[in-house]
Amino acid sequence: MELMIMSKKIIILIIIFVSLIGGLCLYTKEQGKWSWITHGKASKEEVVATYLEGLTQRNAKKISRIVHPLFKADNEIRAKIDELGGNEFKDITVTYKKAYPEFLPARVNAHITGKMITPKGTELPFDEIIETDGFVDGKFYLVIGEARNPVPEDEAILDIDEYMKEHPE
């Protein structure tokens, strides 16, 4: 039974690895040529700071630079800017917690709290959780949107939550 659990985790890791390797060399609109991935930030703290700056400036391009190139997030970024854009953020506190599932070791949730100041000067509480990931290149990225290279629907995907209900350890 343990061998079966381990083999399913290995299969999922192989799928993730192949997807990442397939996206290491991408065509970038900014550079207008094929190039190695140049997006991301060195740390999860920089991802949070850039995310908040992008919202304040209503700058979708700034936010898109911290989304991993393997994800398509234009609609989600636009929705966040429509919801929170143009506001200033102050007294920000960020706590980081390892995200589930455990076999994605670099996945970290950033819980951002503080105050949001509207353009009219109204002060509102701000409380949001974003997901970051270190992926394979050591840079952190904002995890938002849909994967550009999804696994075909006809392939079986292991639902970790469902599996753990059926097979508690």
ChimeraX attribute file (.defattr): number of C-alpha atoms within 10 A of each C-alpha:
attribute: neighborCount
match mode: 1-to-1
recipient: residues
	/A:1	7
	/A:2	8
	/A:3	8
	/A:4	9
	/A:5	11
	/A:6	11
	/A:7	12
	/A:8	15
	/A:9	15
	/A:10	13
	/A:11	13
	/A:12	15
	/A:13	14
	/A:14	12
	/A:15	13
	/A:16	17
	/A:17	14
	/A:18	12
	/A:19	17
	/A:20	18
	/A:21	10
	/A:22	12
	/A:23	18
	/A:24	16
	/A:25	14
	/A:26	15
	/A:27	15
	/A:28	14
	/A:29	8
	/A:30	6
	/A:31	8
	/A:32	8
	/A:33	10
	/A:34	11
	/A:35	12
	/A:36	12
	/A:37	16
	/A:38	15
	/A:39	15
	/A:40	25
	/A:41	20
	/A:42	14
	/A:43	15
	/A:44	24
	/A:45	16
	/A:46	15
	/A:47	26
	/A:48	23
	/A:49	11
	/A:50	19
	/A:51	23
	/A:52	21
	/A:53	19
	/A:54	21
	/A:55	24
	/A:56	20
	/A:57	15
	/A:58	20
	/A:59	17
	/A:60	18
	/A:61	11
	/A:62	16
	/A:63	24
	/A:64	22
	/A:65	19
	/A:66	24
	/A:67	26
	/A:68	27
	/A:69	23
	/A:70	20
	/A:71	18
	/A:72	18
	/A:73	21
	/A:74	16
	/A:75	12
	/A:76	14
	/A:77	23
	/A:78	17
	/A:79	12
	/A:80	13
	/A:81	20
	/A:82	12
	/A:83	11
	/A:84	17
	/A:85	21
	/A:86	19
	/A:87	24
	/A:88	18
	/A:89	20
	/A:90	14
	/A:91	9
	/A:92	14
	/A:93	12
	/A:94	16
	/A:95	12
	/A:96	16
	/A:97	12
	/A:98	16
	/A:99	17
	/A:100	13
	/A:101	10
	/A:102	9
	/A:103	12
	/A:104	15
	/A:105	13
	/A:106	17
	/A:107	23
	/A:108	22
	/A:109	21
	/A:110	23
	/A:111	16
	/A:112	18
	/A:113	18
	/A:114	15
	/A:115	19
	/A:116	22
	/A:117	17
	/A:118	16
	/A:119	12
	/A:120	7
	/A:121	10
	/A:122	10
	/A:123	15
	/A:124	13
	/A:125	11
	/A:126	16
	/A:127	14
	/A:128	10
	/A:129	13
	/A:130	16
	/A:131	20
	/A:132	27
	/A:133	25
	/A:134	22
	/A:135	17
	/A:136	12
	/A:137	11
	/A:138	13
	/A:139	18
	/A:140	26
	/A:141	27
	/A:142	29
	/A:143	22
	/A:144	20
	/A:145	16
	/A:146	14
	/A:147	15
	/A:148	13
	/A:149	15
	/A:150	12
	/A:151	13
	/A:152	8
	/A:153	7
	/A:154	6
	/A:155	7
	/A:156	8
	/A:157	12
	/A:158	12
	/A:159	8
	/A:160	13
	/A:161	11
	/A:162	9
	/A:163	11
	/A:164	10
	/A:165	9
	/A:166	9
	/A:167	10
	/A:168	6
	/A:169	6
